[in-house]
Each structure stands twice: as C-alpha cells, then as structure tokens.
C-alpha cells in the first residue's frame, strides 16, 4: 500500500509487516526517513538528526544554518560533489566535465500495477503491485532521475530502479548509476555477504560494520563465483529466527558493486548497482538509461522469514517457468561419465541405464558439435558432429525418446574458439583490442554480445539445432570471465558501455528463446555458480549451483544460496565417488538427500553402479517424485549452520498448510562416544500431531519444535536420514 501526503510531501510504502518512508524537505531534498517494522502514516522525519559537523558544508539555501548538510542527512538517491562525501548514487559528466549532481524533488505519482523495465529482468505480478514514481532533477545539467518503487505487500517486498533522462541539449556521460541507496539511522549493524570462488560459491561471511566502506562486487563481466549480488544488513543480535534484518538483491548478471558505509554520524548507507569500473555511458539529448532492479525485504523475525519471503516472491513473481506448477523432470547428464569421448551408442546405453531407474530427461553435454574433441576447438560452430552422432540430433533424440525419456542439450553460445570456422571468418566478433594479444580463458574467447549482428548469427545457428530435434531442455553455459573488453562496433569514447551492453545483449537473446521456444526449460550455468543471480532467474528458472558436486561441500554451498534463492532454482545432482573435486567418498543415500534439496538429477554413469546402488537410486527418484511439491514449493527452514561446529547439518521443508514436512539430516565425521542428539524442528502447527515416516506413533507439533526429535546414533561418516511428517 502506498500513502501520499502531498501537502507535507511525505510518501509512505507499506507491506504486511514493514514500512518504508521518504520526505521531500523544504529545500527539495528527498530524505529517507524510515525502513523497518510497520508503523502508521505519520511523518517520521523527526528521527533525522541535525548537527553542525565540522567540514560538512551547507547548501546556499540553508543560509546560516550550519546544521543542514547533505553530508549528514539520510537521502533516497545521494548526490555527488555538492556536499555529500559519502558514496554517491549518481555520477554524471556534463559538457563542462564537472562531475557534479545536485538532485532536487520535482514531483510524485502513484501508479497501479508494477512498472516495467524494457530489456531488463524485473519482478511482475499485475494488480498485486503498486508503483511509486518520484521525479528528481539536477537543474544545471538538466538530468532527470525518476525513482521507481514497486510494492508487493503480501511478500514484504519493495523493488527499486532508476530511470535517468538527459533533458538538456548536450550529451552527458554516466559514470555511476545505482539502483538502490538506503540510509539507516541506527548505527550498530552487521554486514553479511556471500563469497567464495569457483567450486566453492556463496559461503556466508558475517562481519561487524566498521567505520569506512566495506564492499563486494564483480568486474568479471558476470555476477561471478566470488561475490553474489545479494547481501544482508542486520542488527548485531539478529539470527535465523529473531531480530531485524534487511536483505537486498540486484537483478543483474554483470559487473556490480554493493557497498556499506558507516559514517561520521554513526549511521550506515547501503548502495547497490552497476560497478563503476570501465562504465561510461553516453546519453544524447532526450535519451534515457534505466538501472537494473534491486529488491528489498525487511524481516523482524530473522533471516529465515526474510528468506521465505524472497523465495515466495522469486517463485511466483520472477521466474517464468515453462509448464508452471508441474514437476521438472529428473535428469541424467553424461559429462562426468564420458567428457568429450562418446558416440551415439554409448550415450544411448547410459540413457537406458538411467531410464530403467526412473530418470526422465537425458542431457547431451559438451562435445556434440563442430571439431570438439577437447576444449581447444569448436566453440562457435553449432553444427552437429556427424562422426560422433550420425544422423544428427534428431536421430539420437528419437533413440532417447524410445526409452521413454526427454532429450536435452548443452550449449555455450557466448563463446568462440580460435580454432573454429566462426572465428576464422569473423575474428572481430570476439572481444579484443586491435594490436594487443588476446587473453584466453578455458582456451576460448568471448563473443561480442553487445553487437546485434553477432547475436543474430548465433541465434540463427541455435534455431537450426533446436528445430532439428525434439529438445525440451537447454543447459546454457558460460565458462570464463570477460577480459579484453573492447568492441569493434563502438567508437573509443563509448567503450565504457561494452560491459553493460553485453549483458543487455545476453538478456535479449534469452528473451528470443522464451518467445520462440516457450516450452523449453532453460538451466543457466557459468562454470557452475558463476552467474547465479536473480537477474538470470528471470530467464533461466534453474541454475547449476556449482561445479562442485561433493555432497559435504554442497551442504555449505546450498546453505548460503538459500538465503535469497529458492531450492527449486538450485541445480543439484548425485555424482560418482570418489568425488572429482575432493576425492571424498560419501554414501549414495547421503548424496541423494543433498541433491534432493534442489532440482535433482544424476551426474554419473549409472551403468557402473552396483545392484545396491541402483536400488538406492531408484528409491531416491521415487521419493523425489512423491515429495517434489513439498520440496520445491514448501517453506524452507535452515535448522543448523553447516559452517558451525555442530555434529550434523539439517534443513526442513513445510507445506503451506503445515500438514506435511520433510526433514533432512546429514551427519559429519563420526567419533567414539557420540552424544545423544535431539533435533528441534520448525514451522509445524503446534496444535497438530504428526506421524513420522508412516509410524503409528504421533508426535505433538509443539513438542517437536520445542523439545525436538531424537536422532539415531550414526555408524560411519556422513550418514543421513529423512523424516517425512504428516499431520493426522
């Protein structure tokens, strides 16, 4: 709900549990007054402190009032170079080269429904949304900024973006254009980020917000394995089930920067948006630039409630999944079984073994096209290798379908090999500066997706492939960071646009796929989790969570991912042991329990399984098919922290009506004289009793949540169990 007090210029956004408020003051500065637990509609600007701080300058309108300074006031979209020395929201270079921006309030309007961001991912949802548009202007440069706010009341979700328009008669250049600026009056807060590296992504990192600036970001051209575009600011005492916390996610898949600054006033500023590295975007007179969307959830019941609100909103109002409401097929991918070394007969054998156990989708991975017998050649030549696959994809797909399985395909459209027909014909289509040697990653170069003719050529090739067989699934991979970022299609003064134009080009191509092949399920991938962000989820409803398939490492990776992203978005498979990344041997049962907290599938050669392992796999598949709706659409509860010192990791899925729950537990390394353990559950109905795994005995919901459920004594490392609870 949006409440406008236009007389006093106070604008209030209400969700079910939270309130967000701003006010245009007497000097036309748009101040941020409050974001937190829901309160009434009164003017909360009394919370803002005014003080004369030395070396905090005062605008001319303030006269002799030295307590009025942009350097100390909380703002909705911070200015640059005119008195506020904190992180700015906007940096504009007008014709005079001054890099100043002094934004003042010009107007407000409320719009039913949700604003749109053409060419960019955004939450949707029709009449469940309301939009607030606040207009600011820098009078000297005639740059106008429209601040866009979307309110999804029942999910406690507020989204933000900015539309920047050049109303002047000379070209200006953007050097910085943030999506979110959020000032907090309270001082003592923690900053939580989700960091890591390839094969160990999104590990939770919590630090005390200290004086100065703490930041994470990416200049790799993708959101990256190393820092995720989702962060949390929270009270020091906040935990999984208590305390106030603020989650913020950027819907963007390229370079980003997120900064938290603790200021001289002992309050805090959070900013989020495009990374200013190598960003210089020209706006001719009349042209506009739209920032990516940022999404915020404030929870007064800790991280768990924040996560569940994000999960619901992403599932219902961001992901555009084909066959929505249906179970996604259990898949098998042959990569770890064969790598590049396969032929059609071997693939059909692998698929046959998988189909006998109940898998439903066979995914043909890298190596099916061009001269692709290693990762040194072939990328960009999207024609079937007839030596490996005589008769093409159509013939292979028919053999797979005869087994009762669907057929899926791996592609990497953004890349090109130097040893490829495409590169020999169009070397300028790869990013790279003339006269300089090019940097390779995984022995490949990056195609310039900022150029429409490049995208159109690749898309036409992909269309021929997709039209040649009945393909129901695509794994869209991207296996290197962007370097040598220079486009032959842009003049020198506009090379600072290439990073962003590349991402827009990627989004456009994915949109073409949605338009022309609406029934194909697309799974995103970038060396696993290198582009796992809310922006990609708008186009790819699931993303390969990590190239690390070790079940024990995955406990941490999937735990960190769950703070923002629903389990149904996490590509998670059972792989062979000893694990390729760690050499660890984990029981088949446990590998299945961990993979079941995701999209579920197998990344192994099921022909080589023992009879016992095949029975286990068949049982896992039956369990997943029976419980998929509870897992994918139920409320998710983190019961333990795998980064802690506890003896086990546990999580829980609960149906919306709280009549069903699935509890999963993975034990760590076993030691002698293990203590007796009881696991406290969450989210149950305290007034109901539950049967566990079909037993006759009933357990009161309040007892299970407060006293717990006794866990069996494990014998052997990394044992696991699942408890299915059903209210009677």
N, C-alpha and C positions, 0 to 999 in steps of 0.2 A: 504494500500500500504506500502511495506517495501522497504526502500532505504538503501543500504550498501555502505559506503565509507570505503573500506577495507584498503586503503592506510593510512588514518588517524584514522582508527578503530572507526568510528562514525556510529552508527546504529540507523536509524530513522523509527518510525512506524507512519503512517498517517491514520486517519479516515477522514470521510467527514468534521468534524468540529474541530478535535483535532490532536495534535502531541505529540508523546512520544519519547524521545531520550535518548541514553546512549553512553558512550565512554570508551574504554579501554585506560588508560593513559600510560605514559612512563614506569611506574612501574608495568604494567599489572593489575592494579586495575580497576575493572569495575565500573565506576562512572555513576550516574544518573544525566543527565544534565537538563531535562525539561519534564514537562507534563502539557499541558494546551491548550488554543486556537490554532488552526492550524497556523503554520508558515512554512517557507521554509526549505530547507535541510542543511542549514549551520551549522557549528559546534557551539553549544550553550554552550560549556564548559567555555566560558568567563564569564558566570553567576556565576561560582563557586568561592567563596571567600576563599582566603588562609590567614591564620593569625597564629601567634605564640601565642597559648593559653597555659598558664602555666598548667602543669600536663597533657597535651595532648602529649603523646610520639610520637616518629618518627621512622618509619621503617629504618632498616640499609641502605637500598638502597638510602634513602633521604640524606645521608651524613650529612652535617651540616645545611641543610635546615630545620629549625625548624617550618616553616610554613606548611610543608607537614605532616599531621597527619590523620590517619584513624578515629580519634575521631571527626574530624570536616568536613570530606568530605562526600558528598552525595553518597550513594552506592546502587547498584542494589540488592545485596544479602549480607547482612552485616556479617562480620567476628566475631570471638569470642576469647577473651583472648590475642590478639596481638596488642592492642592499641585503639580499638573502645569500649568505655564503655557504649554505648547506647544499646538498645535492639538488640540482635543478631538475625540473620536468621537461623543459623545452630549451633548446639552444638553436637560435635562428641567426643566420648570417645574411643580413640585408645588403643592399648595394653598397652601403658605406662601410661594410666589413666590421661593424661594431660588436656583433655577438651579444647584443642586449635584448631582453624581452621583459616587458612590463605589462602583464595581463590584468585587465580590469573587467569587471562584470558589465554585461550589456543586456542580458535577458534570460528568461527561463520559460520552458514549456513542458507540459506533461503529455505523453502520447500513449494510447492504449496499445498493448502488444509489445513485442520485442523489436528493437532496432536491428537493422541488417548491416553487415559489413561485406560488401561485394568483394569477392576474391579472397576472403579470409575466413577461417573457421570461426564459428560462434555458436553459443547455446541458442536453442529455439524452443518453441512451446506455445505459440499462439496466444490466446486470451488469458492464459495463466500469468502472463508477464505484464508489467507496466514499465514504461521508459520515461526517464527524466533527461532533458537536454538543457544544459546550461551553457550559454554563449559568453565567451571572454574575448577581449581584443587587445592587441598591442597597438596603440594609436599611431605611434611613429612609423612602424613598418607596415601597418595595416594588415597584419597577420591575425586571422580569426581562428579561435580554437573553440570547437563545440565539444564539451564533455558529455559523453553518453553513459547513462547509468541504466542498467536493466535490473529489475527486482522480481525474483521468483520467490514469492512469500512463503510457500509451504516447505521450501527446501532451505530456508535461511540463506539463500544465495543472492549476492549482488555482483553484477558484472560491470566492467568499466572499459571504455575505449575513448579515443580522442580523434576527432576529425579536424585537421589543420588546413586552412584555406588561405591562399595568398589573394587578398583583396586589393593589393596595390597594383602599380603599373610597371614594376620591375621584378625580375627574377630574384627569388630568395633561395637560400640553401639551408636545409635542416641538417644540423649536426647531432641533435638528440631529440627524440620524441617518445616520451614514456607513455605507458598505458595506465599506470597507477602511481599515485603519490598519496601516502597515508601517514598523517602525523598523529602521534599518540601523546596525550598529556602525561600519562603515567611514565615513571622512569625505569623501575626495576623490571626488566624483561629478559627472556632467553630467546635466542635465535637458533632455529632448527633448520638444517639443510640436509639434503640427501645426495651424498657424494660417492665417489668411487673411481672405477676405471673399467676398461674392457674386461669382461668376465667377473666383475665384482661391483655391480652398479647399485646406486641408490641405497647406500648404507647410511643410516640415521646418524647425524652429527649435531649434538646439542651443546651450545656454548653460551656463556653469560654475555649479554650485550654490554660491551665496554665503551668507553669514550672513544669517539672516532668512527670510522666507517669499516664495516665488515661486509664483504660482498662475495657472491659467486656468479658465475656466468660461463659463457662459451664464446670463443672466436673461431671455432672449428667448422662453421657453416651448418652445423646441426646442433640440436639441443645438447647432445654429447652423452657419453658414458660417465663423464667426470662430475658433472653437476646437473641436477634436474631443475627445470623451471617451475618448481613448487617449493615453497618454504612455509614455515610457521613462526610467528611471534607469539609468545605466551607469557603468562605470569610465571614467576620462578617456581611456585609450588604446583603448577599445573601438571597433571598426569593423564593416564588413559581414561579415567572416569570422573575427574574433578578438575576445577579451575577453568579460567577463561583463556581461550587460545584463538588465534586468527590464522587461518590458512589462506594462502594466496597462490593461484596457479596462473601461468601465462599460456595462452593458447597459441603457441608459436613453435616452429620446428627448426629455427635457425639460430643465429647469434643472439644471445640475450644477456642482460645484466640485471641482477637483483641485489640491491644494497640496503643495509640497515645502518642508520647513523644515530648515535647517541650524542646529543648536543649539549651546548653550554647550559641550557635551561634544564638539563637532566630529564629531557623527554626524548622521543625517538621518532625517526622518519623512516618509512619503508618505501622504496621506489622499485619499479619493475617495468621493463620494456626492452626495446631493441638495444643491442650493445652499441655504444658509440664508436667502437673500433672500426675504422675504414667505412664509416657511414657518413655520406654527404649527399643529400637528396635534393635535386633541383625542383623548385615549384615556380613555374611560369605564372604570370598573372591569370587569375581565375582557376588555377589548378589546386587540387586538394590531395592530401595524404592522410590515410587512415591507419592508426596504430593497431596492432593486434589486440585482441580482447584479453583482459585479466578478469579472473573470477575470485571472489572472496566469500569465505564462510567464517562467521564468528560462532564459537561454541562456548557456552558457560558450563558444559558438562564434560570438558576434557577432550582429548584427541579422538576418542572413539566416536563420540557423537559428531564431531567435525567430519571424520572420515565417512561415516554413514550418510551424511547429507551430501558430500561430494559424490559418493558412489551412486546414490539415487539420481542426482541431477545429471551425472555423466551418462548413466544407463538410459534415462528417459528423455533427456533434453540435449544431448550432444551426439551420441552415437547413432548413425544412420545404418543400422544393420539390415542386410537382406533377410527376408523371412523372419522378421522380428517376432519374438515370442516363441520361436521354435528352437529346439536344441541344435547346437552346432555339431557337426559330425566328429566322431572320434577318428583321428588321423594317424597315419604312419608315414614317416619321412625316411628315405633310404640313405641320406647323406652319410651318417656315421657308419653305415654298413658297407658302402661302396666308394664314397667320394666320387672321383671322376670316372672310375673304372667299372663300367656296366654296359650291358646291351639289353635289348628288349626282353629276351628270355629270362635273364637274371632278375629284372625288375618285376616281371610277372610272377616269378617264384616267390619273391619277397612279399609281394602283394597278396598272393594266395595264402601264405602262412599267416599273414595278418588278418585276412578276411575270415579265416577259419575260427579266429578268436573273437570276432565281433567288431573289428575296426571297419570304418565306413568310407574312408577317404584316403587314397594313395596320392602322395605328393612327389612329383618328379622334380628333383633338385638340380643344382648346377651341373653343367656338362652336356646338355642335350642339344646344343646349338653350335653352329659355326665350327671353327677349328679349336675346340675347347676340351683338350685333354689335360690341361693344367690351368693354373690361374695366370699364365703368362700371355694368353692369346684368346681371341674370340669374342670378347665383350663388344657389343655394338652390332654384331652380325646375327640378327634374330631370325635365322633360318635353320630349320631342323637338320641335324647331322644324320644323314641317311645311312651312313655306315653303322652307327650305333642303333638307329631306330628306323629300319627300312619300312617304308610306307608312311613315315611321318607320325605326328602326334595322334592323328585320327585313328590309325591302326592300333597304336598302343592303347589309346583310351578305350577302344572297343574291347580289347582283351581284358583290361582292368574292369570295365563295366560288366563284362560277362561273369566276373567273380562276385558281383553284387555290390561293387564299390564305386564311389565317385572318383573323378580324376582331377588333380590339382597340379599347379605348375609354379616353379621358382623362376623369377626374372630379376634382373638388376638393370633397369632402363637408364639410370642416371650416369652410367659408367661406360668407358671405352678402353679397349686395349690398344697399345701401339701396333701390335701385330693383329690387325683387323682390317677388313676391306673398308669399313666405315672410316677409320682414321686415315687410311691411305688416300681416300677420296676427299676427306674434309678435315684436315689437321687443325684448321682454325675453329672447328666446332668444339674443341676441348679448351677448358680454361687454361690460360698461359700467356705470358708476356713475350712478345716478339723479341728475339735477341737474347733471351735468357733460357737456360736449360730448365726443363720441367721436373717437378718433384713427383715421384711415383709413390703410391700407397697401394699395398697388395698388388704391385706390378700393374696398376691401372691409373688412368687419368679420369677426370670428371668432365662430363659433357656440360656445355654452357646452357643450362636450362633457363637462363634469362632470355634466350633468343627463341622466338616463336617458331622459326623455321626448323630449329633443332628438335623442339618438342613435337612438332607435327610429323617430322620424318620418323622419329622413334615410335610415335603413336600409330602411324600407318603400319609399320612393321609389326607392332604388337597386335593390331586388329587382325592382320592376316593370320597370325598364330592363334589368336582366340577364336577366330572363325573356322579354323581347320579341324577343331575337335570340340567335343562337349566338355568344357572346362568349368568347374563350379567353384574353384578356389585359386587365388593367386597369392604367392608369398613375394612381396615387393621388398627386395633387399637393397642395401646401400653400404658398401664396405670400405669406406675411407673418409677422412676429413678433407675439407676443401683447402687447397693451397694454390698459389699462383693465380689468385683471383683477379682476373682481368678479362674483359670481354672485347672481342674484335668488333662488336656491333655498337659500341658506345664511344663517344669522344673522351679525351683524357679528363676533362672536368666532371664527367659523370661516372667515372669508375667506382666512386663511393656508393653507387646504387646496386652494384652487381650482387652482393651477398643477399640483399633483400629481394631483388628481382628473381634470383634463383629460387628462393622459397616460394614466391608467388607463382613462378612457372611450374614448380612441382605440384602445388595445390591445384592449379588449373588442369594439369594433366590427369591428376587423380579425379577431378570433377568430371572430366570427359569419360573416364571409366565408369563412374557412377551413372552418368547419363546413358551411355551406350550399352552397358552390361550390368544392369541394376541387380541381377540375381547372383552375381559372382561375389563370394566372400573374399575380402582382401585382408591379408595379415601383413602388417608392417614389420620391418626388420632393418637394423643397421648394425651389423656385427653383433646381433642380439639386441641389447637395450640402449643403443646409441642415439636413438631418436624416439624414446618413449616419453611422449608428452601429450597434453590434452589437445593440441592442435592436430596431431596425426590421428587421434582417435575419432575426429570428425570424418575422416576419410577411410581409416582402417580400423574396424571395430575391435580388432585384437592385434597385439604386437608381441613378437618373440621377446620374452622378458630378458633373456641373457643367453649368450653362447655357452655359459657355464651351466651344465646340466647335472652337476653333482648335487644330490638331494640335500646334503647338510649345508652346503653353501647357499643353495636355493632358499633355505629357511630364512636367511638374512636378507637375500635379495628381494624375495616376495613380501617379506615383512615391511621393509622400507617402502616398496612400491605401493603397498596397501594404504598408506596414509592419505593418498589422494585418489588412487586409481582402483576401480572395482576389480575383483578377482577374475571376472569374466573377460577382462581385457588382457590378461597375462598369458601369453603362450607358454605352456609348461608341459614337458614330455618326460616319459620314462626313458632313460638311456642305459646302455650296457655298462657293466663293471668288469674290471677296474675302470673308474671314470677317466675319460680322456684328459680332463683338466687337472684332476687332483690325484689320480691313482687310487682313490678311496673305494673300498668295497662296502656297499650299503645293501641291506636285504631288499629283495624285489618288492615285498609288501610296503616297505617304507618309501621306496622310490615312487610307488603308485599313490600313496597317501599325499605326498608332497605335490606331485604333478596334478592331483585331483583338485588342488586349490588354484586352478587355472583353467585353461581351455581344454586340456587333457589330450594326450596322444602318446605316440611311441617314436623314439628317435634311435632305432636299433634294428638289427636283423633278427626278426622273431623266428626265423628258421633255425637259428642256432640255440634257442632256448631249450632247457631240459624239459622233460614232461611236467615236472612240478612247477617250473616257472611258467609254462604255458597255461596250466590250470590257474595259477595266481593271476596272470594277465587277463584271462577270460573272466575271472571273478571281479577284477578291478573294473573292467569295461561294463559288466552288468551293473555293478554298484553305481558307477558314474551315470549310466543311463537312467537308473532308477532315482537318483538323487540330484540330477543336474539342475533342476529348477531351484531347489533349496540352496545349492552351492552358488549358482550364478545370480540368482535374484534375491536371495535372502539377505538379511542384515548380517554384517561381518563384525566379529568381535576378536580382537587380539587378547588372548588370555595370558600370555607371557611374552617376554622380550628375549629373542634369541641372542642378543648382544650381552645379556646379563650372565650371571654365574649360576643360573638355575640348572637343575639336572635334566630339564626337558623343555620343549617348545610346544605350545598348544594354541589352537585357534578354534573358532566356532562359527557356524552358520545357523541363523534362526529365521524361520518363516515369518512373514509379516503378521500373521495372526497368532504367532508364538505357540502354535500347536506342534511344530516339528523343530528339531535341531540336529545338527551333525557336529560332533566334537572330534577333532583330530589331534593326536599327541605323538610327538617324536621324541624318544629318549636320546640322551647323549651317550658318551662312553660310560660303560658300567664299571663300578668299583665294588669291592667286597664290603659287606655290612652296609648295604644301601638303606637309607631311611625309609620309613613308611611315608607315603605321599598321598595327599588328598587335593584334588583339583577343584577350585571354585569356578562354577560356570556363570554365564551372564545372559541377560536378555530373555530369560524364561518368564512365564506367567507364575507369580508366587502363589496364586490361588488354584493352580492346577497341579496334578500329579502326572509323572511321566514314566513310561516303560522304557527300558534301555535295551537295545538290541533284541527286542521281542520277548524279553523275560516276563514272567508273570508278576514279579515284584514291581511295586510302584514307588516312586521317589517324589516327595513334595518339591515343587519348584523352588520355594523359598529355602528349603534345606540344601538343595543342590547349589544354590547361589551363595549361601552364607556359610554352610558347613563343608560343602564340597562332595566330591565323589572319590572313593579310594582307588588309586591306580595300582595295577598289578606290579609285582617285583620283576624287573626285566632280567633276562638271561641272555647276554650277548649285546654288543654295541649296536646302537642306532635302531633299536626295536621301535615299533609303532603300534598304535591301535586307533580305531574309530568307534565312536559311540553314537548310535542313532537313537534319538529320543522322540517319543511320540506320546502326546497327551491323550488320555482316555477319560 
